[in-house]
Structures are given as C-alpha cells and as structure tokens.
Amino acid sequence: MYLLREFKQMAHSKIKNPAIIFELLLRRLTSDTINGKENSPALEVIREFFNKNTVLGKEYELYQILTRNKFSSETKANILLEQILSSRRTLNEKQLKKEKYGVIKKLREVYNIEEFFSTKLDLYKVYASIYKLFETTATDSPATVLKEKFTILENCISPKVSDVEKNDTIMESFEKENKDVRLLAYKFLVDKFNKKYSSQLDVNQKRLLKEYIYTISNTNTLTEYVRSIVPGIQKELLSEMHITTDKVTQIKLQETISMLDKLKVARTVKDENILSLLRYYDLLKEIKEVNHGKNN
C-alpha cells in the first residue's frame, strides 16, 4: 500500500519580502526628498539593512538580477533562474531571518505598518513569485512551484522586436533606467539631489510628484488629478503659442496641446504619463523664458 504525500500551498509574506520593502522605502525617500525633509527614516533603514554586508542586502540583489535582466529565449532565462536559486541556497538562513525580523521591527517603529504596505507595486506578482521560490521546501506543491517559475520566466523574456520598433524600445528602456537611477540616487546622494534637483523643479512639478507618490495606490484619485491639471497646461501653452513668433515652435506647441487631449479622457495614469507631464511643464518653462527674454 502506497501513502500519498500531502503537499502544502506556498505562501507569500510581503512584510518579509526584501524587494517590496526596498521599493516602498525608496518611494518614502522620494516623498521625503521632494518635501525637503532631512534625516528621512527610510534612508536610515536602507543604510542599515540593505548594504553590501547584510544577508538581506544580498538577497535583495538576487531579486534585482531576476527582475532587471531580460532575455530573448526561455532557455537563457531559465539558466539565470537556476543560477539565482543556487546562489540563494548559499545564504545564511539564520542571519537572514534575524535581519528580516530586525527590519520589520524598525519599520514598525517609524511607520504605520499597514499603511506602509498598502501601496501597489507594478512588480508585486513577480516579487511574490520570487519570494515563494526562495522559501520553497520539499513539502511545497510541485504544481505551485512550476507556476511561480513561469511567472518569473515570463517577466525575464523580452518579446522580439523588428528593426523599426528598436528605437522606440531603446527609448522606453532608457526612460525606465532613468527612473531607476533617479530612485537609487535618493539612497546614496539624497543631500546632493536636494541641492541640485529641488531648484530645478517648479511648484507644479513638485505638486505632481507629490500626488503621484501619495496616490500611487489609488489610481482613480491620481487619474482625476491629472485630468484636472491638463486644461491649465493647455491654456498656458496656447497663450505662449500666440506670443511665439517662430512658426516651427508654434506648430510643435499646437501638436503638444493636441497630445494632451488624450490625458483628459485617460482611464488610468501610468508612469510614462507622469514623465510626459513633467516634460510638458519643462517645455512650458522654456517657452516662457524665451518669450520673456524677447519681450524684454
């Protein structure tokens, strides 16, 4: 008589997931920086628990390798996944659990833990799958393990693009990289960032970024805010267009005003929409500076 082995379902704990904790800390740090807040608690937690000497920092690095690298084939992606799982098994589990307990304890001291983890993240599903694989045991369901692997591999595989699409893809990748570099700058160069960047952001751009950070978990509120500011941007651009004497600039401004119409009826607001609005505000500042110079 054979005994059937009972498998358990794999569980995810977001408060123990280093990738989720780190990304949420960066968002907090972004908010503190924009508000000119010194000695951000988020920066303190990052420096203490996510440095190169902590096991938690090393585990987080494995998450980053899995989510940042893209491959053209499933075979290559699978090789990376297996290498990462192998590296994960070499980490000191006892020390890792101690550091996770420590970071959670610290978060509870400086934040409302429920509110802290309420923010939605684009890669939440992938982060959860990586966590489950890292925590897998012999009693976990093989079917569930396979499901989580598929989720990770799908994220690692980039769709093939034609030569015509390559330039657009490169630009999209550059924008994403720019965002990541900006976020990492808060970790290492927050003071310099404040001095260098806060002077370049005008009131409208700061307000937009604040709304983005505060309402990231409420897409309806963010969408409503974006819809509310678009008419004002269009009105100012139109006003400057009438002052501008350069015909080419007038045409470009008219095109920009027309492009903004899409945001007035957008159902959801994405990261690229926020980036576009920041650029529109920059364009408006540049045009005003040119027109103001001419008028003087």
Helices and strands as residue ranges (DSSP letters): G 14-16, H 18-34, H 41-49, H 55-68, H 74-88, H 93-110, H 113-116, H 124-134, H 142-156, H 163-188, H 190-197, H 203-214, H 219-243, H 247-259, H 261-264, H 271-295
